[in-house]
């Protein structure tokens, strides 16, 4: 089953998902990555996302290989630019930064990446990427040279997501950014959820199990946990418990 098909099927059944985001720049010890992979497997994580706003290391292929050698969890590339393509992954979020007006991230990088992707077996998932203000300038906002959607402009976020869906995007990713000061509010998530029918992914600033649960209750189909796990890997256990309880309920 393709990653996108699984997302749609889980959404139809009311099942929530967890993705662990691995930033290659923050992986300097294969042993620590092995621990994270095993922890994710033990807690029934659904997907691994691999990538970042700025990747300065050359270990992308090694990370993907290490994950795939140890577990059967799908590996989905979360690329900050056209350089972050690894053919051995399972899928790639073909991100269009629809919250901004930088043409390079709306279509420019995609033109460069398209011929490369066509010659791989990667599942390409057209995904709307929406940065939401988190109270501070994040790496994603700085590198993309775009302004996030203000966190109290709910109708603007909803209209942006709606336009992305009408353009044919197959998933929507709302992100407060790596190291966000605060998570995306439940009201913002709920407003966007009501505006679209495609799977809704939410990440950034989710550093407690309660924050993850609030995002899911508000309408997120998937929560992405990244930066917080570097400080507290055990956080994944609490979040997984909340998702399990939801899915069993």
N, C-alpha and C positions, 0 to 999 in steps of 0.2 A: 504494500500500500504506500502511495506517495505521501510525503509529509503534508502537503496541502489537503489531500483527501482525508488524512487522519484528523487534521484540524477541523475540517468541516463536519466530519462524522462525530467527533467528540462534542462539538458545539451543539449539534442536533440532539444529542443524548444528554445535554446539560452537564457534561463532564469537564472539569477544569484541568489545566496542565501547568507543569513547572518546567522552566528552562534554566539551566545553569550557564551563565555567560563566562567564557574564558578569554581573557585579554592576553594575547601572546607577549606583549611587553611586560606583563606582570608575572610571567612564568619563567623563573630562573632555576627551578629545581624540579627535575622529572619525578623525584620521589614525592614531593608535595602534590604534584598533579595526579600521581597515582592514588594518593590518599583521597583527593577530591573526587576522582572518578569512582573509586570504590564506595565512598560515602553516597554519591549520587545514585549508584546502582542499588545500594541497600535501601534507599529511601524512595525508590520508584520514580526518579526524575524522568520526565518524558523526552526531553531534548537537550542536547548541548548546542549552544551558540558559540561560535569562535570568531573573534575579530575585535576591532576597536577603532576609535576615531583616528588614532595615529599609531601605526605599527612600525617600529624602527628595528625590530629584530627579524631574523630569517628562520624562525622556528615554527612557522605556521604549519608546514607539512608534517613536521615531527609531532606537533600537538595532535593534529587530526589522526595521524597513524597510531599514536599512543592510546587515544580514546577508543578507536575502532579495534585495536588489538585486545583491549580489556573488556569491552562491553558491547552490547548490541543496540545501545541507545543511538538514535539518529543524530548525526553531526550536521548542523546547519551553519553555513558561513554567514557572518554578520559583518559585511565589509564596509570599511570607511572610505574606500576608494577602489579603483579598478585593479590595483596591484594585489589586492587581498583575495586572490582566487586560488583555490587548491582543488584540483580535479578529483582527489580521492574522497572528498566529503560527500555527503548524501544530497545536500540541497544548498541553495544560496538564496538569501533574501535579496531580491533585486530592488534595492531601496531607492525610492524617489522622495527627496526631502521636500514634501509638499507644504510644510509650515513656513518655508523660506522662499526666497526669490533668487537664489544663486543658480544660474543656468547650468553650471557644471554639475550640480547635484540633482538637478531636475532631469537632465538628459545628456549632458556632456560626458560624464564618466561612463554612462551606459553605452554610448556609441563606441567608446574605446573597448569596453568589456565584451560587447555582444559577439564579435567574431571569435573571441577566445572561448566564450561560454558555449557557442554553437558546436565547437569541436570537443566538448567534454560530455560526460554523461550526467552532469549535475542537473538536478531538478531546479529550475529557475522559478522563483515565486515572486511575481510583481507585488511589491509591498509599499504602501504609503508610510512614510516616516515623518512623525510629527513631534518636534521638540516642544516641550511645555516648560515655561519658566519655573525654576526650582529655587529661586531666591539668591542664586549666585551664577556667575559665568562658568559653564561647564566646558570640558574639553570639546564636546560635540559642537556646542555653539561657537566656540572660538575657531576651531579648525574649519567648520563649514562656512564661517563668515556670514551667519544668519542670526536673526533675532527670534528667539522662541516665542510661541504664542503666550500672551499674558495669562497667568493662572486663574484670572477671574473673567476671562472672555469666553464663556462657555458656548455661546451661539457661534462665535467665530471658529472655534475648534470643531464644532459639529458640522458647520458648513464646509470647512476644509476637508474633513473626513468624507462627507457626502460627495463632494466633488471628485475626490480620489476614487471612490467606489464607482461613480458614474463614468470615470475615465477608464475603468476596467481593472483597477488594482484589486488583487485577490485577498489581501490581508492588510490590516492597519496596525502600526506599531507606535504607541504613544510613549515617549521617553522623557524623563526628567534629566537624563544624562548621568554619566558615571560620576560618583561622588556627590550626587545631588544633596543639597541642604535639606530639602523636604520632598516627600513623595507627591505624585499627582493626586489631587483631591478626589474623593468619592463622587462629588457632584460633577466634576469635569468628566470622569470616566462614564458615569451614568448618562450624561447628556450626549456624549459621542456614541455610546452604545445604542441609544434610541434612534440615532440618525442613520445607522448602517446595519447591514445584514451579514457582512463578512467577518471572519474571526478578528478579535481585538486582543492585541498583545500589549502588556503594560510593564514598563521597567523604570528603574531609576529611583533611588531613595528608599527602596523597600528593604529595611534593615531589622524588622521584627516580624514575627508570625502574625501579629494583629494587623499590621499594615498590609501584609499579603492578603489576609482574609477580607479586609475592607475593600481592597481592589477587586477581588473576586466577587464579593457580594454586590459591588456597584456595577458589574457587568463585564469585567475582563475575562476573557477565555483562557488566558495564559499570563502568569507572572514570570518575570525574568529576574533572577538573582545573580548579581555579579560582584561588585565592589565589596559588599558587606561580608561575603564569604571569606575574603582575604583576611579580615580581622577576626571572624568568628565562624569557622566552618560548621560548627554544631548548630548554627542557626537553621541550616537546611533541614534538620530533623524536625524542629518545631513547625516550619512551614509545610513540610511534607505531611505532618500529622493533620494540619488544618485542611489541606487539600484532600487527603484521604477521607476525613470525616464528611467533607462536602460531597464527595463523589459517592460515598456510601449512603448519604442521606436522601 
